[in-house]
Amino acid sequence: MPTVSQRPSQAEAEQAVATLLRWAGDDPSREGLRDTPTRVARAFQDWFSGYQADPADYLRRTFEEVAGYDEMIVLRDIEFESHCEHHLAPIIGRAHVGYLPVDKVVGISKLARVVDGFARRLQVQEKMTAEIANCINDVLKPRGVGVVIEAVHQCMTTRGVHKRGVSMVTSTLLGSFREDARTRAEFLQFVRHG
């Protein structure tokens, strides 16, 4: 990841977009495209805002007064948008995240923020799945973590092989989610019945 001093300016980013518009065969000075470089640069700031945050920070505030609760916690259907690092094409999907707490839990919105923190970067789905699981495991130190991601990759549906209706499913299972067949089955049953 580039350091702040290496990061291009807003003007340089806008110039790059104008160059791509010319390369595509259009005139960036025409009325309909005049503000496009600025809009695209702003869109990039939003789409890739995950580089400006450390997803682990979202998990640092935990709650220990949970009356000894130590059963599985699963947050299903966390919608996300990401971008393929190979083509910059959108990846649209849902993440399912679960963990087995030891003595503390985290607010459920924080799990969704962790997903967004990694999704809002250039990604491949396999890496994103592992990053989410490892982050939760490293910070919360639960007995186990499970992450399943289902997504549609626009790099496959709008270019290349042009295959619509195809989704990719990836999973990362850590701790008891990997080692205990009953725990794994319970998590996957929760995910399937969403």
N, C-alpha and C positions, 0 to 999 in steps of 0.2 A: 504494500500500500504506500503511495507516495506521501512524503512528509508535506506539511503545510507550505513550506518554502518551495517545494516542487510543484505544487498545485497551480494549474493555469488560472489566469484571471477570468472574470466573467466575460470581458471583451474577447479574450482569446477563445473561450468556449463558443461564443456566438459566431466568431469568424470561422471556426471549424465547421459549424452547422451550415453557414453560408457556402463554404467550400463544397460540402457534401450536396447541397441543393444544386449548385452549378454542375457538379460531377454527374448528378442524376439527369441533367439535361434541362433544368429550369432556370429561371432568372430570379435570384433572391431579392432583387429590387422591385419586382412587380408588386402591385397593391396587395394581393392575397398572401404574399410571402414576406412582406416587408418586416413584420414583427415576429415571424416564425423563429428566427435564431434566438431571440430573447425568450420566447415561450418554451422552446425546446430546452434551453439551458435551465430555466426554472423547473421544468418537468424532471430533468435529470437530478436537480437538487432534492426533489421529493422522492423520486424512485430509488435513489441511492443514498438516502439519509442514514441507512444502517452503518455506513462508514464513520459517521459522526458520533456513534454511541457504542458503549460496551454492553452487550446484552446481559452479561453477568451482573451488572449493577442493578438490574431490575429484580434480581433474586436475593439481594443482600438483606432486605427487610423481611423478617419472618415472624411467625406467630407461634409461641410455644404453649399457650394456654388452650389446648385442644382436647382436654379431658382424656388424654391417653390415646387419642385416635391414631391408629396405625394401619388402617386399611387402604386399599388402592384409591388414588385420586386420579380421575381422568377428565380431561377437557377435550371435547370432541369438536370437530368441524370448525376449526380456527381458519377462516378464510385468509388467504394471502395472495399478493402479487409479487412476483420476482422477475428477473431478467436473466436469460441464458448468457453465460459468459462467452459463448462461442459465436453468437449471432446478434446479441442485444435484443432478441425477441422475447416477448412476455412469456412467463410461466405463471399460470393461474391455477390455484389449487386450494386444498384444505389439509391442515395438519391435525393430527390426533396425538395428544401428549398425556402420558400418565407416569406416576411415580408412587413408590411406597415409602411414606415418610418414616423417619426414625423418631424424632422428638420435636419436630417443627414442621410447619407448613408455610406456604407462601400464598399471597393473594392470587386468585385465579387470573386476574387481569395481567398479572406479571408474566404468566406463562404465555399469554397471547403476545405480549410485548417482546418476549424473547424470540418467538417465531418471527415477528416483524423485523426485529433487529438483524436477524440473519437473512431474511427474505429480501430486505431492501439493500442488497448488494448484488453484484454480478455473481451468478451461482451456477452450479450443477446440482441437481436434486439430491444425488447421493451424498455429496459433501454437506449440503444444508441439513439433511436428516441427521447426520452424525454430529454436526456442530451443535444443534439444538440439544440432542441427548447428552453430549459431553458437557455442555455448559450447565445443564440442570444437575447432572451427576457431580460435577466438580464443586459447585457452590452449595447445594443442599445436602450432599452426602447421604442420599436416601438408600434404602435397601435395594432398590432397582428403579430403572427408568425405561420407558418404552416410547418411541416416536414412530408414527406411521404417517407418511405423506402421500397423498394422491394428487396428481397435477396433470394439466394439459400443457404441452409445450408448443407454442406458436411457431418455433423454428421447424417443427415437423408438420404442422397443419397448414401453414401459409406459405411455405417454401419447400424446396427439396422434394421429398416424397409426397407431399400434399395428402396426408392421411388424417381425415377428420374422425372424431369419435374415439380416438385413442388416448388413453391416460396411462400414466406411469405410476407405479406404487413402489415406494421404498420404505424400509424399516431399519431402525437401530434399536436393539434390545440390550440393556446392560444389567449387570447384577442379577437379582432373582428373576427378572423378566427373561433373561437368557438362560439361566441355569435351572429354573424350576418350571417344568412343563405345565403344571396347574396354574401358576401365576401368569405365564405367557398366554395360555388358553383363555384365562379370565380377561386379560387385557384385550386380546384380539376379539373376544366376544363383545366386549363393550364397544369397541371400534366399529364392528360390523353392524351392530344394531342401532346405529345412529340415525 
